[in-house]
């Protein structure tokens, strides 16, 4: 399933919801029984536990500072064989990018696998290229998948930027939630707060993050928390939003030369952009 929409601020009131409803209604993919439906919001460390695998560049602790969450370790991935379910998801992601030439932005075929995570059979992968990022979420048991393509630059609007997110519910409690995106060079670790007292450590690798929630989430209350290498919190972002909590009032960002690299609202006091990697 492929859904890509402009940001809500680019559309008249109510237009985005009507567009999303129309797109979802036109999609013919297997769905779970009952009231659950597949929702894709954006056009958005492997914990040693059953059914979880991830790609990474280093072993990091997976806990939220200041809370006793248990020192769950993260599994480093530094090459070698990739599990078959991850290989299939990665191959399908590349194929979707190749065949859906009608979607913008177009990305080249020579994408590089930057990050991945698998939990209970569900897989999320992140590919990057010189000026783009590809986020894919695959649910084999549900027979559905989604893809988000983004043009990116070397500058970011803050320390964390969500590129793609997917959930079984648009609001309220969801038993499936996954999100991925970019992090600035200052970010060493990202944790997803479920909004109900639970947390899941994201996998951070090569300037990207990806996480599949371990358990139910309260969709509207989800928060991504970014930490630096010293364990200091440096940014928060709503899990169901592309913009950080502290940056929601900022409409433009500038590089060290003062050039606007994100947004361009006249008369707005711009914030400093952060380097990607």
N, C-alpha and C positions, 0 to 999 in steps of 0.2 A: 504494500500500500504506500502510495506516494502522496504527501500533502505538503504544499509549500504556500505560505501566505505572507504578505507584507506585514510589517509591524502594525499594531493596532492604531498607532498615532498617525499612520498614513491613510487611514480609511475613515469615512463618515461613521457616526455613531450607529452601532448595530449592524453595519455592513459586514464586518469581519465574521461575526457569528453566523450570519446568513450564508456567506460564502463557504465557511467551514461545513455547515450543515449540508449544503448542496454537494460539496465534494465527498463527504463521508457517505451520503446517500447513494452516490454513483459508484462506490467501490464494491466490487463483487469478490469478497474473500471470505473464507470460512470464519465463523465467529463462535465464541463460547456460548453455551446454552444459557437461558435465563436472561436476566436484565443486563448482564455485562455487555459492553460495547468497546470497540477499539477506538481510542482517541489519540490523535497526534497533535500536539500543541504547536510545534514550530515547523514551518515550511521556509529538534533540539539537539589496586592491591588485592590481590587475591587473598581473602581471608581463608585460613585453613579450616574449612568446614565442608560438610557433605555437599557435593554438587557445585562447588565454586572453583573457578579457574580464572587466571588473569595474566596479562602480559605486563611486565614492569621492568624497570632498569635498576632497582635497588630494593633491598628488604627494609621495610619501614614498619613501625608499630601502628596498629589500627585501633586507636582509642581517642576519645575526646578529652583533652586536658581538663583537669579539675574534677573529673568524674571517674569512679571506679567501674570501668566497663570491661575489665579483664584484658590482659595484654595479648589479644589475638594477633598472631604474626601475619605478615603479608608474604606471599610467595613470589619470589623474583623470577622473571622470565628473561633470559638473555640469549635467546636463539634456540636452535634445536627443533624437534618435532612439535607441531601444533596439533592439538586434539582434533579429531575428525569433524566434530560439530562446529568448532571454530573455523576450521578451514572451509567448510561448506558455506558458513555465513559470510566469510570474507570473500569467497569466490562469487557468491550471489550478489554481494554489495557492489563489487566491481562490474558484474554483468548488468545490474540495474543502472549503474552510472553510464554504462556504454550504450544501452538500448534506449534510455529515456532522453533522447537528444532534444525533445520538445521542451524540456524543463530548463529554466535558468536558475543559477548560472551553469554553463557548461564547464565541466572539469576534464582534464586530460586523462588518458587511460593509465599513465605511468604514476599512479598514486602509490604512496608508501604507507604500509601498515604501521601506525604509530602507537596504538593502544588497543586493548581488548579486555573483555571480562565475560565470564560465563557463570550463570547461577541457575541451578536446577533445570538445566537444559535450554534456558534462554541465553542468547548471546548478543553482545553489543560490541561493535568494532569501530575504530576511528582511523581514517586514512587522511594523510596530509600531502600536499604538494606545495610548490613554491608560493602560490597565491590562493590556495583554496583548502577547504576541509570537507570531508565526507563522513557523515555519521549514519550508521546503520544499526537497526534494532531488529532482531530476528527471534520470533517465538514459534519454533517448530511444532510444539504441541497444539498451538492455536491455529497453525497454518497461515500466520500473518507476518508481515515484515514492513518496515518503514524506512525511508531514506531521506536525509536532509543534506543539501549541498550549500556551501557558503563560500563566497569570495572573502578572503581575509588579507590583512596587511601585517606588518611587523609591529603595529601599535594596537593597543587594546583599551577599551573604555573601562578602566579599573583592573583589579587583579584577577578577576574571574569573569568569564563570559560564557553563557550557555548557548550552545549551537543547536542542540536538538533535545527533545524530551518526549516521552511517550508514557501513557497511563491508560488503565482500563476505565477510569472514570475522570471526567473533567473537573469534578468537585467532590468533596466529601471523602469517604474512605475508599481506597483502592488497594487491591491485593497484588497489583503489578505496577511498578513505577521504575523508569530508567531515564537517565539523563547523561549528557556528555557535552563537552565543550573545550574551551581553551583556558589556560592559566598563564599568568605572567611569569617572568623569570624569577620573581621573588617567592613564588608559591612552592612549598615542598610537600604539602599534604592537604587533602580536602575530605571533609566528612559530611555526609548527608544526614540531616536531622529530620526524622520522619514526621515530626509534629505531634507525636504521641508518647514521647519518652524513649523511643528507640533511635539508634544511629547505625549507619552503615558507612564503612570507610570506602572512599572512591579509589580507583586506581589512577595514579598520577604518573605520566610518562611523556617525555619529549614535548613538553609544553601543552599537554592535553590532560583531560580527566574523563573518566567514565565510571558509572556506578549503576548497578541494578539493586534496588532496595531489598534488604533481607527482612521481609515481613510487610505487613500492611502499612500504609502511609495515610496521613490526612493531607490530601493533595494541596489544598490552599495554604497549609501551614508548613509545608516542606521548606527547609532552608539549607543551603550549601555554605559551609564554613571553611574558609581557607586559612592555612597556617604557614608561617615561614619555617626555615630550618631550625630555628630556636624554639619552636612550639608556640610562638606568639600569634594570636589571631590577627589577621590583617585585612580580612574582607568577609562580607556576608552577601549572599545572593538568594533571592526567593527561588525555590526549586522549580517553580512553574512560571518563571519570568526570565527574559533575556537580560535583565539589568539588575545590578546589585542594589541592595537595600539602601546603602549610603550614597549611591549615584543616581537615584531615581529622579532627583530634581535637576540633574546636570544634563544639558542637551548638547554639549559639545566638549571635545577633548583636544588638547594641543600637544605637539611634540616639543622637544627642547628648544626648537627654533621659533616657537610660537605659531607654527602653521596648524590649522585645524585638520585633524586626522579622523575625527568621528563627529558627525552632526554638524550643523551650521546655522542654528537658530540665531538670528540677528539680536544683538543687545544682551546676549546671555554671557555671564561670567563663566569662562571655560575652566575645566579641571585639567590637571596634567595626565596625559595618557601614560600607560605603562608598556614597557617593551615586552614583546611576546616571548622570544627565546633567543 
